């Protein structure tokens, strides 16, 4: 019998592999919100940008 070896997987690769494309986009937006907190952009500016990207990515929700 052969010895099973574990393949090293980075946590980032694992997380991305188990998330749906929509969940990945949600995670990216959360990171963006945190990254832009200290800028002149308002949360409304960021939320509007998020909505615009979502509409382009997924179309309008019915």
Beta strands, then each sheet from edge to edge (+ up, - down):
end
